[in-house]
Amino acid sequence: MTSRPEYLPERLALISDVQAAEYISAGLLEGRDDVPSIALNKVTEELPGDDARLSLHRVRDLIDDAMTKFRDERPTAADAWLAPRLHETLRLTRREAAEKRLWTYMALGAAPDYVVWRHLSEPKADGSPGRVARDKFAGPHYKQTFARLWWAAELFRDGSDYQPVVVACGNQDMLNSALRLDIADHRPTALALVRLMERGIVRTGREVNALTPAVNAAAATLMYDVIAPDVERDGEPLRDWIAGAESALPSPRNSLPEGPEEAAVPEEVVQRLVAHFEELFVDAPVRGRTAEERE
């Protein structure tokens, strides 16, 4: 199995898809080979300054703890635990998080062993080995191992409260489908989806996969930001939270961290969308659901 990199620099770095391609070998994707970390770090681009947010070892310690905590469980269980803590540890702006090269470096330079541990498929019936999809190392934000967790935490948190993130990331279908949709950028919409899960109205992957397209399609004619307006976002709490990274303790392991002290979404706005989405779900084509179950 792919092991922890033998060389870990002090800070995270950037690596392009072209440079990364040389190191994403068939052996790595099958969990047989390690990344030659010394060679890889010679072609990376250093991040300027000494910002505490971008300390590689703070992130690596968190990832090590995730692998230890969930070593006897299905690796998918780590997502709901790691997402809020990764978000709180890095304290990135959305502009910074849009830098694809950072996530590619995190997967290849900081924690390739985690990527393999989390995403290696089971061996096939014909005896061929399991494999990690290449886009888990270098892919779009809704597929790449660490980008998907950061963006899930960013889109589903309610101000400083990460509990909705835990709920969303506890269902792989919600995590995989919602991140692809522009509507998830509207906080009341994202939280309304979580509320349906919390109430048990939407439970299974099939139900999630029926609900999210229905909600997305309805957005073409019904503007959610008009019928359920969010509060105006103030950038000051985020700036203060980022500045606080210099003196912040490591993200708590046994309780949820706290995000920036931004205003929460008004509950009446969320409930307005919950009622609407529940109506949409009644007629959504859930695979295997009978007409009687819809009633």
C-alpha positions as CSV (number, residue, x, y, z in Angstrom):
1,M,0.0,0.0,0.0
2,T,1.2,3.5,-0.8
3,S,3.0,4.9,2.2
4,R,3.5,8.3,3.8
5,P,5.9,10.5,1.8
6,E,9.5,10.2,2.9
7,Y,10.1,13.9,2.5
8,L,7.6,16.6,3.7
9,P,8.6,20.2,3.4
10,E,7.5,22.8,5.9
11,R,4.8,24.4,3.6
12,L,2.2,23.4,1.1
13,A,3.1,24.1,-2.6
14,L,1.6,24.2,-6.0
15,I,2.0,21.7,-8.9
16,S,0.3,21.8,-12.3
17,D,-1.5,19.0,-14.0
18,V,1.2,18.7,-16.6
19,Q,3.9,18.3,-13.9
20,A,1.7,16.0,-11.8
21,A,1.0,13.6,-14.6
22,E,4.6,12.3,-14.4
23,Y,4.0,11.1,-10.9
24,I,0.5,9.7,-11.2
25,S,1.6,6.2,-12.3
26,A,-0.3,3.0,-12.7
27,G,1.5,1.7,-9.6
28,L,0.3,4.6,-7.5
29,L,-3.3,4.3,-8.8
30,E,-3.2,0.6,-7.8
31,G,-1.7,1.4,-4.4
32,R,1.5,-0.4,-5.1
33,D,4.0,2.5,-5.5
34,D,4.9,5.5,-3.5
35,V,5.3,9.0,-4.9
36,P,9.0,10.0,-5.2
37,S,8.6,12.9,-2.9
38,I,12.0,14.4,-3.2
39,A,11.9,14.5,-7.0
40,L,8.3,15.8,-6.9
41,N,9.1,18.7,-4.6
42,K,11.9,19.8,-7.0
43,V,9.3,20.7,-9.6
44,T,6.7,22.4,-7.4
45,E,6.1,26.1,-7.0
46,E,6.7,27.4,-3.5
47,L,4.0,29.5,-1.9
48,P,5.3,32.9,-0.8
49,G,5.5,34.1,2.7
50,D,5.2,32.2,6.0
51,D,1.5,32.2,6.5
52,A,0.6,29.7,9.2
53,R,-2.5,28.5,7.3
54,L,-0.3,26.8,4.7
55,S,1.9,24.8,7.1
56,L,2.0,21.3,5.6
57,H,2.6,19.6,8.9
58,R,-0.7,21.0,10.5
59,V,-2.6,19.5,7.6
60,R,-0.6,16.2,7.6
61,D,-1.2,15.7,11.3
62,L,-4.9,16.1,10.8
63,I,-4.9,13.6,7.9
64,D,-2.9,11.1,10.0
65,D,-5.5,11.4,12.8
66,A,-8.3,10.8,10.3
67,M,-6.6,7.6,9.0
68,T,-6.1,6.4,12.6
69,K,-9.6,7.2,13.8
70,F,-11.3,5.4,10.9
71,R,-8.8,2.6,10.2
72,D,-11.4,0.0,11.4
73,E,-14.3,1.6,9.5
74,R,-15.2,2.1,5.9
75,P,-13.0,5.0,4.6
76,T,-16.0,6.9,3.4
77,A,-16.8,7.5,7.1
78,A,-13.8,9.8,7.3
79,D,-15.4,12.4,5.0
80,A,-17.8,13.9,7.5
81,W,-15.1,14.1,10.1
82,L,-12.4,15.5,8.0
83,A,-14.3,18.1,5.9
84,P,-15.0,20.6,8.6
85,R,-11.6,20.2,10.2
86,L,-9.7,20.6,6.9
87,H,-11.7,23.7,6.2
88,E,-11.0,25.2,9.6
89,T,-7.3,24.3,9.4
90,L,-6.6,25.8,6.0
91,R,-8.9,28.9,6.4
92,L,-8.8,29.7,2.7
93,T,-10.7,32.3,0.8
94,R,-12.8,31.0,-2.1
95,R,-10.3,32.6,-4.5
96,E,-7.5,30.7,-2.8
97,A,-9.5,27.5,-2.8
98,A,-10.1,27.8,-6.6
99,E,-6.4,27.2,-7.1
100,K,-6.4,23.7,-8.5
101,R,-2.6,23.3,-8.2
102,L,-2.8,23.5,-4.4
103,W,-5.2,20.6,-4.1
104,T,-3.1,18.5,-6.6
105,Y,-0.1,19.1,-4.5
106,M,-1.9,18.2,-1.3
107,A,-2.9,14.9,-2.9
108,L,0.5,14.1,-4.4
109,G,3.0,15.9,-2.1
110,A,1.3,15.9,1.3
111,A,-0.9,12.8,1.5
112,P,-0.9,10.4,-1.5
113,D,-1.3,7.6,1.1
114,Y,-4.6,9.1,2.3
115,V,-5.9,9.3,-1.3
116,V,-5.2,5.7,-1.9
117,W,-6.6,4.6,1.5
118,R,-9.8,6.6,0.9
119,H,-10.5,5.9,-2.7
120,L,-8.9,2.5,-3.7
121,S,-11.6,0.3,-5.1
122,E,-12.0,-3.4,-4.2
123,P,-10.1,-5.9,-6.4
124,K,-12.3,-7.1,-9.3
125,A,-13.8,-10.6,-9.6
126,D,-11.3,-11.5,-12.3
127,G,-8.4,-10.9,-9.9
128,S,-7.3,-7.6,-11.3
129,P,-6.3,-5.1,-8.6
130,G,-8.4,-2.2,-7.3
131,R,-7.7,1.2,-8.6
132,V,-8.0,4.9,-7.6
133,A,-9.5,7.2,-10.2
134,R,-7.0,9.6,-11.5
135,D,-9.2,12.6,-10.8
136,K,-8.9,11.9,-7.1
137,F,-5.4,13.2,-7.4
138,A,-5.9,15.8,-10.0
139,G,-9.5,16.5,-10.9
140,P,-12.3,19.0,-10.7
141,H,-13.3,20.3,-7.3
142,Y,-16.2,18.0,-7.0
143,K,-14.1,14.9,-7.4
144,Q,-10.6,15.7,-6.2
145,T,-10.0,14.1,-2.8
146,F,-9.3,17.2,-0.7
147,A,-11.0,19.9,-2.8
148,R,-14.4,18.2,-2.6
149,L,-14.2,18.1,1.2
150,W,-13.2,21.8,1.5
151,W,-15.9,23.0,-0.9
152,A,-18.5,20.8,0.9
153,A,-17.6,22.4,4.2
154,E,-17.7,25.9,2.6
155,L,-21.1,25.4,0.9
156,F,-22.9,23.6,3.7
157,R,-21.7,25.4,6.8
158,D,-24.1,27.8,8.4
159,G,-21.9,30.7,9.4
160,S,-19.6,29.2,12.1
161,D,-21.7,26.1,12.4
162,Y,-20.2,23.0,10.7
163,Q,-23.0,20.6,11.8
164,P,-24.8,20.8,8.4
165,V,-21.5,19.8,6.8
166,V,-21.4,16.6,8.9
167,V,-24.9,15.7,7.7
168,A,-24.2,16.4,4.1
169,C,-20.9,14.6,4.0
170,G,-22.4,11.6,5.7
171,N,-24.3,10.8,2.5
172,Q,-21.9,10.2,-0.4
173,D,-24.6,10.8,-3.0
174,M,-25.3,14.3,-1.5
175,L,-21.6,15.1,-1.4
176,N,-21.1,13.9,-4.9
177,S,-24.1,15.4,-6.5
178,A,-24.6,18.8,-4.8
179,L,-21.1,20.0,-5.4
180,R,-21.7,19.8,-9.1
181,L,-24.7,22.2,-8.9
182,D,-24.5,26.0,-8.9
183,I,-27.6,26.1,-6.7
184,A,-25.4,24.8,-3.8
185,D,-23.8,28.2,-3.7
186,H,-27.0,29.6,-2.4
187,R,-26.8,29.0,1.4
188,P,-30.6,28.6,2.1
189,T,-30.8,26.0,-0.7
190,A,-27.8,24.0,0.6
191,L,-29.2,24.1,4.2
192,A,-32.7,23.1,3.0
193,L,-31.3,20.0,1.4
194,V,-29.6,19.1,4.7
195,R,-32.9,19.7,6.6
196,L,-34.7,17.2,4.4
197,M,-32.0,14.6,5.4
198,E,-32.2,15.5,9.1
199,R,-35.9,15.0,9.1
200,G,-35.6,11.6,7.4
201,I,-37.7,12.8,4.4
202,V,-34.7,12.0,2.2
203,R,-32.6,9.1,3.4
204,T,-31.1,6.9,0.7
205,G,-28.7,7.6,-2.1
206,R,-31.5,6.9,-4.6
207,E,-33.7,9.5,-2.9
208,V,-30.8,12.1,-2.9
209,N,-30.1,11.4,-6.6
210,A,-33.8,12.0,-7.4
211,L,-34.1,15.2,-5.3
212,T,-31.1,17.2,-6.4
213,P,-31.9,17.1,-10.1
214,A,-35.5,18.1,-9.3
215,V,-34.3,21.0,-7.2
216,N,-31.8,22.1,-9.8
217,A,-34.3,21.9,-12.7
218,A,-36.9,23.9,-10.7
219,A,-34.3,26.6,-10.2
220,A,-34.4,27.4,-14.0
221,T,-37.9,28.9,-13.5
222,L,-38.0,29.7,-9.8
223,M,-35.2,31.8,-8.5
224,Y,-34.4,30.6,-5.1
225,D,-32.4,33.7,-4.1
226,V,-35.6,35.7,-4.7
227,I,-38.1,33.6,-2.8
228,A,-35.6,32.8,-0.1
229,P,-33.0,35.6,0.1
230,D,-29.9,35.1,2.2
231,V,-28.6,37.8,4.5
232,E,-26.0,40.1,3.0
233,R,-22.5,38.6,3.5
234,D,-20.0,40.6,5.5
235,G,-16.4,39.9,4.7
236,E,-15.0,41.2,8.0
237,P,-15.6,37.9,10.0
238,L,-13.8,35.9,7.3
239,R,-10.8,38.2,7.4
240,D,-10.7,38.1,11.2
241,W,-10.9,34.3,11.1
242,I,-8.1,34.0,8.6
243,A,-5.9,36.4,10.6
244,G,-6.5,34.3,13.7
245,A,-4.8,31.3,12.0
246,E,-1.5,32.6,13.3
247,S,-2.4,31.9,16.9
248,A,-5.0,29.1,16.4
249,L,-4.7,25.8,18.1
250,P,-4.9,22.6,16.0
251,S,-8.5,21.8,14.9
252,P,-10.3,19.9,17.7
253,R,-10.4,16.2,17.1
254,N,-13.3,15.3,19.5
255,S,-15.7,18.2,18.9
256,L,-16.5,20.3,15.9
257,P,-14.4,23.3,15.1
258,E,-15.9,26.8,14.6
259,G,-15.8,28.6,11.3
260,P,-15.8,32.4,10.7
261,E,-18.4,34.3,12.8
262,E,-20.6,35.1,9.8
263,A,-24.4,35.6,10.2
264,A,-26.4,32.4,10.1
265,V,-29.1,31.9,7.4
266,P,-32.5,33.0,8.7
267,E,-34.4,29.9,9.7
268,E,-37.7,31.0,8.2
269,V,-36.0,31.3,4.8
270,V,-34.6,27.8,5.0
271,Q,-38.1,26.4,6.0
272,R,-39.6,28.1,3.0
273,L,-37.4,26.1,0.8
274,V,-37.8,22.9,2.8
275,A,-41.5,23.0,2.1
276,H,-41.0,23.7,-1.6
277,F,-38.4,20.9,-1.9
278,E,-40.6,18.5,-0.1
279,E,-43.3,19.1,-2.7
280,L,-40.8,18.5,-5.5
281,F,-39.6,15.3,-3.9
282,V,-43.1,13.8,-3.9
283,D,-43.1,13.7,-7.7
284,A,-39.3,13.1,-8.2
285,P,-38.6,9.8,-10.0
286,V,-36.9,7.7,-7.2
287,R,-35.7,4.5,-8.7
288,G,-37.6,1.6,-7.2
289,R,-40.2,3.7,-5.4
290,T,-43.8,2.7,-5.9
291,A,-46.7,5.0,-6.4
292,E,-48.0,4.0,-2.9
293,E,-44.7,5.1,-1.3
294,R,-45.0,8.5,-2.8
295,E,-48.4,9.1,-1.1
